[in-house]
Amino acid sequence: MREAADALGYVYNRGAADLRRQASNTIGTVINDLTNPFFAELLVGLERSLAEHGYVTLMAHTGEDLATQERVLASMREHQAAGLILCPAFGTPEELLQRILWWRIPVLIVVRPVGDEGFDFAGSDNEAGTYAATKHLAERGHRRIAFLGRVGGGPVYELRRRGFARAMGEHGLAVEDEWLIDIPPTREGGRAGVRAALALRNRPTAAICYNDIVAFGALSELGEQGLRAGIDFSIVGFDGIADGAHSNPPLTTVSVNPERLGASAANLLLTRLRDPESAPLRYLAQPQLIVRQSSGWVEGTRLATPATPAPEH
């Protein structure tokens, strides 16, 4: 029969098969910001794991736009996606997730939690990450440390700021309101954040950045100002994207290993597809502080050579 089909030029009709079983082998993946390399690395791990189990990834980019997010999710429903992986745009209401569950499509939230813990979620321990980064700077002698991020940017921002504040408190350091600098989580935001920090009368000597993209902008601005990161002013990022090892200078960062996080997210959704009635699933990546040259500054000194970076694992 197969030879006869081949002779006739038969091609398997995936759409007809999906109609018969009211499902597909497609996983819809909706990402808020593909201009951030973190999400590209996350997608590599996610797509590879899904492909190994026979699933195809259908990807959409919302650009932080809630209306676009609504449209692409509706489209993926029309295409009978077997499951959805969503990194929500800023301001996503919990009601949207409830609606997706009403569609009876399994949904996994990644990176940014929404609502209570009743939804499957894969992300990182944000508070532990910025706690470790701030502790690192305090132990290097910094007493005035800024935090560059989008104030009111949701639970990820709040958790990262909480880790920062906890480490500052444990080291007996004040957190001045003016050191919590409100910027968009972009390269230009990082540049603006450093300009604001350097203009303060009680000027910080270091900054924790909301993510590595903000940190790259901060590094660029320091260069424009004739200052050297790790010598005149210290910078620490968050995410651990591959480009951090090749910035100028190499970036100290809190790594959550985005590719591994993507693979773990895929495995959570696959578990949900196998057992639709199981309790909510949760994965939190444990962050690792990777010390490189951008945080080499020590209070009262100008280092002749950058601090030796810790080995990467």
N, C-alpha and C positions, 0 to 999 in steps of 0.2 A: 504493500500500500504506500509506503514512504517513497519507493522508486517512482510509482505512478504520480504521486503528488509532486515530486521533484521535476518529472518530465513535463508536467502541466504548468510549472512555475509557481506552485502554491506558496503563499507567504502566510505565516501564522497571523491571525487577526486578533491582536491583543485587546482591542476595544470590544469585540464581540464576546471574548472570554470574560472580560471584566463585567459586561452586562449580565452574563449568565450567573456570575457569583456575586454581583452587586458590590464589587470592590476592585482594587487595582494593585499593582505592585509598585505604585508611586508613593513616595513620601514627600509631602509638601513642606518646604523649609522657607520660613519667612524671616528675613534678617533686617534689622533696623538701619545698619550703616556699613555697607560693603566698602566704603572708602577707608575704613579702619582695617589694617592688615590682621588684627586679632581675629576678625570674623572669617577672613580668608583661610587662616590656619585652622580655625575651628571647623570650617566646612570640609577641609581636606580629611581630617580624622573622621568626621561624621559620614561623609559620602563613602569613604573606603569601607567602613564597617557595614553600612547598609548594603553596599554592592556585594559584599561577601555573602550576604544572606538573600540575594536575589532581588533587592529593591533598587529602584531608580529614584534619584533625588531631583525634584522639581523645585528650583530655587527662585525666590522673588525678593526684591529689595524695596523697602518702604521709604527710606530716607527720612525716618522719624515722622512720617506723615500719617495721621490716624485714618484719614479717608482712603489713602492708598492701601493701607493695611486691611481695611474692611473689604476693599475690592478684590485684592489678591486672595484673601481667605475665602471669599465667596466663590471665586473662580476655581480654587482648589477643591472646594466642596463639589462643584459641578463636574469636575474631572474625577470624582469619586476617589480621592486620595485615601490610601489605607491608613494614614496617620499624618499628624502635623507636628512640626517642630517650630516653635515661635520664640524669637527674641523680641519682646514687645517694644513698640515705639513709646517714647515718653508720654505719660498720661493715659495709657491703655486702661480702660475700666474693667473691673472684674466681671461685669455683666457680659463682656465679649466672650470670655472663656466659658461662662455658663452656657452661652448660646452654642458654642462649638460642641460642648458636651451634649447638648440637646440634639445636635446633628448626629450624634453617636459616632463621632470620629475621635479616636484617641489623640490627645494633645499633650505635648511635653513643652514646658516653658524652660528656656535656657537663659542664663546670665542674670536676667532681671526678674525677680519674683513679682507676682501680681496677687493681691488679695491675701487670703489665709493660706495655710499649708495643705489645702485639700487637692492641689493639683500636682501632677508629677513635675519634678524640677531638677535641673542639673546646673550647677553654678560653682562658685568658689567661696571660701571662707574669707569674705572681704574684711571683716573686722580684724581677724588674726593677721592678715597681710599688711595692713597699714600700721598695726601695732608693731610688728617686727621692723618695718621700715623706719618708723619714728624712733624706736628704741635704738636702732643702728646709728641714726644721726645724733641722738642725745649722747650716746656712748662715745661718739667722735668729738664731743665737746660743744655741740650746738646748743644754744639756749633760746634762740629766736627762730622758730621754724614755721613757715607758712604752709597752708594747704590750698592747692589750686584745683578747683572743681566747680561744677554747676550747683550752686546752692539751691536746695529744694528739688534736686534732680531725682528723687525717688529713693527706694530702699538701698540700692547699691551705694549711692553717695552717702546716705545716712550711716550705713555700716562702716564704710571706709573712714568717714570723719570720726565715728565713735572710736575706732581703733587708734586713730591719731590722738584724740583727746585723752584716751586712757593711758597711753604711753607717756604723753606729756605730763599728766598728773602723777604718775608713778615716779617720774624723775624730778618732781617738784618744780615743773616748768609751767608758767602761765600760758594761756592761749588767748591772745588779744583778738577781739572781734575783727580788727582790720587785717589780721593774718589769714582769715578765712576768705579767700579771694574768689569772687563769683565770676566764672568764665564758662564759655561753652567747651565741651570736651573735644577740642580740635587743636590742630597745630597753631592756628592763629590765636586760639584761646590761651595756649601756653605762652605765646609771645606776649600777649596782653597781660597775662598774670604776672610774668616776671617784671614787666615794665611797672606795673602797679606796686609790686613788692619793693622794687628798688627805689621807688619814689616816696616810700613811707619814711617818716622822721625816725621812728623806732624800727629801723630796717631789719628784716630777717636776714639770716646768713645761709638759709637752706630752704628747700621746698619739697614737700611730698606732692606728687602730681596724681590726679585722678586716674590717668592711664598713661601708657607709653607715648601715645600720640601727643598728648599735652606736654609730656616731658621733652619730646623732640622739638616742639615749638619753643619751649623754655631754653633748651640748649642753643637754638639758633639765635634767640634774642640776646642771650649772654654774650655770644660772639659779636653781635652787632654793637653791643655796648662796650666792647673791648675787655670783657671779663672772661675768665677761664673757669668752666665748670669743674668742680673738684678741687680747685685751688682758691678762687675768689668767692665762689658760691656753690653749694652742693645741691644736686638734683637727684631725686629718686622717682622712678616710674612705677607702673603697675600693669601687669598682664604677662610680660615675658615674651613678647614677640621676637622673632628671629632677628629683625633689623637692629634691635638694641645692642647686639654684640658688635655692630659695625658703625654705630653713630660716632660722632666726634665731640667729646671723647666717648668711649663705650659706656653705655647707660647701666647704672645700678638700678635694679628693678625687682619687683615682687612677681615671680613667675607662677602662673597657674597652669602652664603647659597647655596652650589652647588646642593643639592638635589632639592631645590625650583627652582633654575635656570633651571635644567633639565626638571622639570614639565612645567615651563613657555615656554621653547623651544618647547616641544611637543605640547603645546596648540597653539603656533604660526603656526606650520606645519599643524595641524588639521584645523586651520582657512584657511590656503592657499588651502588645499585640498577641502574645502567647497566652496571657492570662488577664482578660479584660476586667475581671472582678476583684483583682488584688487590691490591697491597701495602697494609698499614695506612695509613689516611689521617689526617692531623693538621693542625689549624689552631690557632695561638696568636695571640690578639689582642695587639697591642703597646700597653701602657698609656700614657696621657697624663696628666700631672699638671696638674690644673686648680686654679689658686690663687685662692682667694676670701678672705673676711674671717676665717674661723674660725682661720686660722694666722698672723694678722698680728702676733703678739707678738714682740718683740725683747728679748733679755737686757738687763736694766738700764734698761728704759724702759717707760713706759705710754703707748701711742700715743694722741694726741689724735684721730686719724682712722684708720680701718682702712687697711691696705695696699691699693694699687690692684690689683684682680684681673687676672690674665693673660687675654688674649682667649681665648674658647672657639672651637673650630673645629668 
